[in-house]
Amino acid sequence: MSNTFGNIFRLTSFGESHGKGIGGIIDGCPAGIDLDILFIQKELNRRKPGQSILTTSRDESDEIEFFSGIFEGKTTGTPIGFSVWNAKQRSGDYDSMKNLYRPSHADYTYLQKYGIRDNRGGGRASARETIARVVGGAIAKLALNQLNIHITAYTSQVGPICLEKTYQDCDFAQIEQNPVRCPDKETAAKMAELITDVKARGDTIGGIVFCVIQGVPVGLGEPVFNKLHAALGASMLSINAVKGFEYGSGFDINHLGSELNDVFYLKNGETHTRTNHSGGIQGGISNGEDIYFRVAFKPVATIMTEQKTVDISGKEITFKAHGRHDPCVLPRAVPIVEAMAALVILDMYLISKTRHL
């Protein structure tokens, strides 16, 4: 079950970073959705390596191939099977590290849990597994588009460089106009300069992805154990390198209740809130306002400088990593955050429909 996500709209992923490919099976997808293959490929292209000098140089086309669940361009309601084949593996880059535990990687924990691990690029622990999530999320987005629900994420912080604008003041059309995926030209340039400098020093850097979901109807989510924000948090924390999640006002707790309460009012006969410190969710259930949250990503664990560690024989050693790695995961994480949000919202929407049978 740890490889399956969702309740009604379910995604099961399979494959390893340096295996034959990455793929998935989507079950519970409604029938009749126009499956725009070009859109799905575009989403994969936003995630794929080799996009710019700010990302890993691994050169993969990441072309999607569907096997089932589609007829005449529409989903049939049956399981959708797909794969993206690996073509540019360089497994030899990891030969020198197969008998040691790389700092802050899953090498040690995988070996202790399973008694065996795939040392080629991290195997299932590699962020390449997120290919399946992006495909599933792209299909979920196509379904949500029919409901006028739209999801937008962008890089809001890299290291100490933070975008000062609120999402309402951002021009989302600018997100894809720079390699950092920040909707502000000047801030994006500073972020890119910092990432380039960090890369030149053989190091890595983390940051924050901001996401907003607009058009969500009232009533998604459950009041106790399957709260909407809990489901979103779990989905984001399942992404490689994620260290934190906050929605609405989050950890900005230096305020009084009188300052953070979202007062209700009527607008054209509909109930709304004048502010949105709740982040569009109250009591675990969507209230019809924009849902927004932030996801913190740690610096990529693989750095190109010498580090101390322990090998599988229990000896302390010094090593230097090799291979092709991102100096900052943020630019490629943006579509992954959107994908996981889409999976949650569509699943919650379908669950809400079962309440009215």
Secondary structure per residue as TSV (DSSP state, phi and psi in degrees):
chain	resnum	aa	ss	phi	psi
A	1	M	-	360.0	-20.8
A	2	S	T	-68.4	-11.7
A	3	N	T	-100.9	5.4
A	4	T	E	-119.2	133.6
A	5	F	E	-122.6	134.2
A	6	G	-	111.1	166.1
A	7	N	S	-108.1	-57.9
A	8	I	S	-100.5	-53.7
A	9	F	S	-86.5	102.8
A	10	R	E	-114.5	133.6
A	11	L	E	-114.9	124.5
A	12	T	E	-111.8	125.3
A	13	S	E	-107.6	154.9
A	14	F	E	-147.8	163.4
A	15	G	E	109.0	165.4
A	16	E	-	-127.9	162.2
A	17	S	T	-56.4	-41.9
A	18	H	T	-114.9	18.9
A	19	G	S	-83.4	-162.2
A	20	K	S	-68.9	-32.8
A	21	G	E	-179.1	179.9
A	22	I	E	-118.1	139.8
A	23	G	E	-153.5	-174.8
A	24	G	E	-163.7	167.0
A	25	I	E	-128.9	127.0
A	26	I	E	-108.0	121.8
A	27	D	E	-117.9	149.0
A	28	G	S	86.7	10.1
A	29	C	-	-75.8	129.1
A	30	P	-	-58.4	148.9
A	31	A	T	-78.2	155.0
A	32	G	T	88.0	6.4
A	33	I	-	-81.5	129.0
A	34	D	B	-66.3	116.5
A	35	L	-	-93.4	97.5
A	36	D	-	-80.7	97.7
A	37	I	H	-62.8	-36.9
A	38	L	H	-64.3	-38.0
A	39	F	H	-65.7	-43.9
A	40	I	H	-62.0	-42.6
A	41	Q	H	-65.3	-36.5
A	42	K	H	-63.0	-40.3
A	43	E	H	-63.6	-41.1
A	44	L	H	-63.6	-37.8
A	45	N	H	-64.6	-30.5
A	46	R	H	-69.3	-26.2
A	47	R	H	-93.4	-24.3
A	48	K	S	-67.0	157.8
A	49	P	S	-73.6	168.9
A	50	G	-	74.8	19.2
A	51	Q	S	-72.9	-34.5
A	52	S	S	-159.6	179.9
A	53	I	T	-70.6	-9.2
A	54	L	T	-87.3	-5.5
A	55	T	S	-120.8	172.8
A	56	T	-	-56.2	149.1
A	57	S	-	-87.5	1.2
A	58	R	-	-56.5	125.8
A	59	D	-	-105.1	90.4
A	60	E	-	-115.8	138.0
A	61	S	-	-76.3	-27.7
A	62	D	-	50.7	50.9
A	63	E	-	-85.0	132.9
A	64	I	E	-82.0	141.4
A	65	E	E	-132.6	121.0
A	66	F	E	-97.3	145.1
A	67	F	-	-112.4	-27.2
A	68	S	S	-159.3	169.9
A	69	G	S	81.6	8.0
A	70	I	E	-133.1	134.5
A	71	F	E	-143.1	125.1
A	72	E	T	53.3	40.3
A	73	G	T	81.1	6.5
A	74	K	E	-126.0	151.4
A	75	T	E	-70.3	145.4
A	76	T	-	-103.1	-5.3
A	77	G	S	90.5	-5.9
A	78	T	S	-97.1	167.8
A	79	P	-	-56.3	134.2
A	80	I	E	-98.4	116.6
A	81	G	E	-106.2	140.6
A	82	F	E	-152.7	160.6
A	83	S	E	-145.4	153.7
A	84	V	E	-126.8	117.3
A	85	W	E	-83.5	137.5
A	86	N	-	-78.0	139.5
A	87	A	-	-132.3	-23.3
A	88	K	-	-118.7	37.9
A	89	Q	-	-68.0	145.7
A	90	R	-	-130.8	71.9
A	91	S	G	-61.5	-25.6
A	92	G	G	-61.2	-22.7
A	93	D	G	-61.3	-20.2
A	94	Y	G	-105.5	0.2
A	95	D	G	-59.6	-39.5
A	96	S	G	-73.4	-9.1
A	97	M	G	-115.2	8.7
A	98	K	T	-72.5	-19.5
A	99	N	T	-109.6	20.9
A	100	L	B	-136.4	166.1
A	101	Y	-	-103.2	111.6
A	102	R	-	-71.3	132.8
A	103	P	T	-55.2	133.9
A	104	S	T	64.3	15.6
A	105	H	S	-100.4	178.6
A	106	A	S	-92.6	9.4
A	107	D	H	-55.1	-52.4
A	108	Y	H	-66.1	-48.1
A	109	T	H	-67.7	-38.0
A	110	Y	H	-63.0	-45.1
A	111	L	H	-65.3	-39.9
A	112	Q	H	-68.6	-35.0
A	113	K	H	-77.1	-44.6
A	114	Y	H	-105.9	-17.4
A	115	G	S	78.7	3.4
A	116	I	-	-157.2	148.7
A	117	R	-	-147.2	149.6
A	118	D	-	-89.3	108.1
A	119	N	-	-81.0	-7.0
A	120	R	S	-77.6	94.4
A	121	G	T	70.8	11.8
A	122	G	T	95.1	-6.9
A	123	G	G	59.7	-126.3
A	124	R	G	-70.4	-20.2
A	125	A	G	-78.3	-8.1
A	126	S	S	-70.9	147.1
A	127	A	G	-67.2	-8.7
A	128	R	G	-64.9	-21.6
A	129	E	G	-59.1	-24.9
A	130	T	H	-68.8	-7.5
A	131	I	H	-53.4	-46.7
A	132	A	H	-61.8	-37.8
A	133	R	H	-65.8	-40.3
A	134	V	H	-66.8	-39.0
A	135	V	H	-64.7	-48.9
A	136	G	H	-60.0	-41.3
A	137	G	H	-66.4	-35.1
A	138	A	H	-65.0	-41.3
A	139	I	H	-67.0	-39.7
A	140	A	H	-62.1	-39.8
A	141	K	H	-60.9	-40.9
A	142	L	H	-62.3	-37.8
A	143	A	H	-69.8	-42.5
A	144	L	H	-67.5	-30.7
A	145	N	H	-58.7	-34.6
A	146	Q	T	-69.0	-18.5
A	147	L	T	-100.6	6.2
A	148	N	T	60.2	34.9
A	149	I	-	-104.8	126.4
A	150	H	E	-129.3	140.1
A	151	I	E	-121.6	129.2
A	152	T	E	-134.8	128.2
A	153	A	E	-125.0	157.2
A	154	Y	E	-159.8	162.9
A	155	T	E	-77.4	119.8
A	156	S	E	-107.4	-13.7
A	157	Q	E	-157.4	137.8
A	158	V	E	-130.0	116.5
A	159	G	T	54.9	-129.7
A	160	P	T	-84.5	-6.7
A	161	I	E	-86.2	115.5
A	162	C	E	-121.5	136.8
A	163	L	-	-73.5	121.2
A	164	E	-	-85.0	-16.7
A	165	K	S	-74.5	149.0
A	166	T	-	-78.1	163.7
A	167	Y	G	-64.5	-27.9
A	168	Q	G	-66.7	-24.7
A	169	D	G	-94.4	-0.8
A	170	C	S	-90.6	149.1
A	171	D	-	-96.8	100.4
A	172	F	G	-61.0	-21.1
A	173	A	G	-65.4	-17.7
A	174	Q	G	-84.7	-12.0
A	175	I	G	-59.1	-44.8
A	176	E	G	-88.8	9.4
A	177	Q	G	-92.9	-0.3
A	178	N	S	-144.9	154.4
A	179	P	T	-68.8	-14.6
A	180	V	T	-85.2	-21.7
A	181	R	-	64.7	50.2
A	182	C	-	-114.6	129.9
A	183	P	S	-80.6	36.4
A	184	D	-	-148.3	117.1
A	185	K	H	-57.9	-46.8
A	186	E	H	-67.9	-44.4
A	187	T	H	-65.5	-39.2
A	188	A	H	-61.3	-39.1
A	189	A	H	-64.9	-40.3
A	190	K	H	-66.1	-39.9
A	191	M	H	-63.6	-43.8
A	192	A	H	-63.3	-40.3
A	193	E	H	-62.7	-41.2
A	194	L	H	-66.0	-44.5
A	195	I	H	-61.9	-42.1
A	196	T	H	-62.0	-41.9
A	197	D	H	-64.9	-44.1
A	198	V	H	-63.0	-42.1
A	199	K	H	-61.4	-42.2
A	200	A	H	-61.6	-27.2
A	201	R	T	-89.9	3.9
A	202	G	T	74.9	19.7
A	203	D	-	-116.5	-176.8
A	204	T	-	-136.1	167.6
A	205	I	-	-148.2	150.1
A	206	G	-	-107.6	-167.4
A	207	G	E	172.4	-156.4
A	208	I	E	-133.5	138.3
A	209	V	E	-107.4	129.5
A	210	F	E	-100.6	142.3
A	211	C	E	-138.1	138.7
A	212	V	E	-129.0	137.1
A	213	I	E	-116.8	119.0
A	214	Q	E	-115.6	143.5
A	215	G	S	91.5	9.4
A	216	V	-	-71.7	128.0
A	217	P	-	-71.9	163.5
A	218	V	T	-69.1	139.0
A	219	G	T	109.0	3.7
A	220	L	-	-84.6	136.0
A	221	G	S	108.7	163.7
A	222	E	-	-116.1	153.9
A	223	P	S	-78.0	-13.1
A	224	V	S	-123.2	-87.5
A	225	F	T	-89.7	-9.5
A	226	N	T	-126.4	47.9
A	227	K	-	-58.0	146.6
A	228	L	H	-61.3	-43.5
A	229	H	H	-69.5	-29.3
A	230	A	H	-68.5	-39.7
A	231	A	H	-66.2	-41.7
A	232	L	H	-64.1	-43.1
A	233	G	H	-61.9	-44.6
A	234	A	H	-61.9	-39.8
A	235	S	H	-65.8	-41.1
A	236	M	H	-70.9	-39.7
A	237	L	H	-70.6	-11.6
A	238	S	T	-83.6	-8.8
A	239	I	S	-79.5	139.0
A	240	N	T	-53.2	136.6
A	241	A	T	76.0	1.0
A	242	V	E	-77.7	132.6
A	243	K	E	-119.0	-10.2
A	244	G	E	-163.3	154.7
A	245	F	E	-143.6	134.1
A	246	E	E	-144.8	143.0
A	247	Y	E	-123.0	156.9
A	248	G	T	58.3	-138.4
A	249	S	T	-70.7	-17.1
A	250	G	T	54.1	-125.5
A	251	F	T	-85.1	6.0
A	252	D	-	-81.3	76.8
A	253	I	-	-100.6	6.4
A	254	N	-	-83.3	52.6
A	255	H	S	-144.3	162.2
A	256	L	-	-90.0	161.9
A	257	G	H	-59.9	-35.4
A	258	S	H	-65.7	-21.5
A	259	E	H	-89.9	-27.6
A	260	L	H	-102.6	-14.6
A	261	N	-	-60.9	135.9
A	262	D	-	-92.9	103.6
A	263	V	-	-74.5	134.9
A	264	F	E	-83.8	150.8
A	265	Y	E	-154.4	166.9
A	266	L	E	-101.2	133.7
A	267	K	E	-131.2	112.4
A	268	N	T	53.2	38.6
A	269	G	T	82.9	-0.9
A	270	E	E	-108.7	146.2
A	271	T	E	-84.2	128.3
A	272	H	E	-136.3	174.3
A	273	T	E	-112.8	142.6
A	274	R	S	-72.0	-31.5
A	275	T	-	-121.3	174.1
A	276	N	-	-139.6	49.4
A	277	H	T	-65.0	-23.5
A	278	S	T	-73.9	-10.5
A	279	G	T	66.9	30.5
A	280	G	T	79.5	7.1
A	281	I	E	-135.4	127.3
A	282	Q	E	-135.2	129.2
A	283	G	T	64.8	23.6
A	284	G	T	83.0	4.4
A	285	I	E	-125.1	139.4
A	286	S	E	-63.7	141.6
A	287	N	-	-110.7	7.2
A	288	G	S	95.9	-12.4
A	289	E	S	-85.7	171.3
A	290	D	-	-58.9	135.6
A	291	I	E	-95.5	125.6
A	292	Y	E	-138.9	147.9
A	293	F	E	-155.6	167.1
A	294	R	E	-124.6	143.4
A	295	V	E	-125.0	122.9
A	296	A	E	-94.4	129.1
A	297	F	E	-111.8	132.7
A	298	K	-	-76.2	165.0
A	299	P	-	-61.2	143.2
A	300	V	-	-54.4	135.7
A	301	A	S	-70.3	-28.9
A	302	T	-	-82.1	114.0
A	303	I	-	-118.2	155.5
A	304	M	S	-98.3	36.8
A	305	T	S	-128.0	163.3
A	306	E	-	-66.5	140.6
A	307	Q	E	-137.7	157.6
A	308	K	E	-95.9	146.9
A	309	T	E	-158.5	-167.2
A	310	V	E	-126.5	140.5
A	311	D	B	-94.6	177.4
A	312	I	T	-69.1	-14.2
A	313	S	T	-88.4	-3.5
A	314	G	S	90.3	18.5
A	315	K	-	-100.8	135.7
A	316	E	E	-77.5	131.1
A	317	I	E	-139.0	171.7
A	318	T	E	-117.8	137.0
A	319	F	E	-144.5	166.3
A	320	K	-	-131.2	127.6
A	321	A	-	-71.1	154.9
A	322	H	-	-129.9	167.5
A	323	G	S	117.2	-173.2
A	324	R	-	-112.9	116.2
A	325	H	-	-139.7	155.4
A	326	D	-	-76.4	133.0
A	327	P	S	-75.1	-20.3
A	328	C	-	-152.8	127.1
A	329	V	S	-83.3	-13.0
A	330	L	H	-53.9	-50.9
A	331	P	H	-57.2	-39.6
A	332	R	H	-84.8	-14.4
A	333	A	H	-79.1	-22.9
A	334	V	H	-54.1	-52.7
A	335	P	H	-67.2	-24.5
A	336	I	H	-70.8	-42.3
A	337	V	H	-60.6	-45.7
A	338	E	H	-60.4	-41.4
A	339	A	H	-63.2	-46.4
A	340	M	H	-65.9	-37.1
A	341	A	H	-63.1	-41.3
A	342	A	H	-64.2	-40.7
A	343	L	H	-60.9	-43.0
A	344	V	H	-66.8	-49.1
A	345	I	H	-65.2	-43.0
A	346	L	H	-65.1	-42.2
A	347	D	H	-61.3	-45.2
A	348	M	H	-64.4	-36.3
A	349	Y	H	-64.2	-45.0
A	350	L	H	-65.7	-37.3
A	351	I	H	-62.1	-41.3
A	352	S	H	-61.7	-31.9
A	353	K	H	-69.6	-26.2
A	354	T	G	-72.4	-14.2
A	355	R	G	-76.4	-9.3
A	356	H	G	-122.3	21.4
A	357	L	-	-74.5	360.0
